[in-house]
């Protein structure tokens, strides 16, 4: 079935593994990495830079549908955004460590 009432129909293979199910729901985008927070039912998904808009969809439609389908809140970032976030986080951690060392030496 391709269309029903002029609406496009996509069939997603159900998987018991949440990571695999989320990856299927975001198809045709191909996630690089999926991290899950089971307590908050949140999935952090990293996709190739050239697939970010494909994964999110027009006005967030793809990620919104994938979230409804899977029951997980899905946060998508490109590989580049993820690397930038990681380096920013590392810089902040380094600054905190330096500040802690200064405070320790002053006392």
PyMOL commands that set and color helices and strands:
alter all, ss='L'
color gray80, all
select helices_A, chain A and resi 18-25+49-56+58-70+79-106
alter helices_A, ss='H'
color red, helices_A
select strands_A, chain A and resi 3-4+7-8+31-37+42-47+73-78
alter strands_A, ss='S'
color yellow, strands_A
deselect
rebuild
show_as cartoon
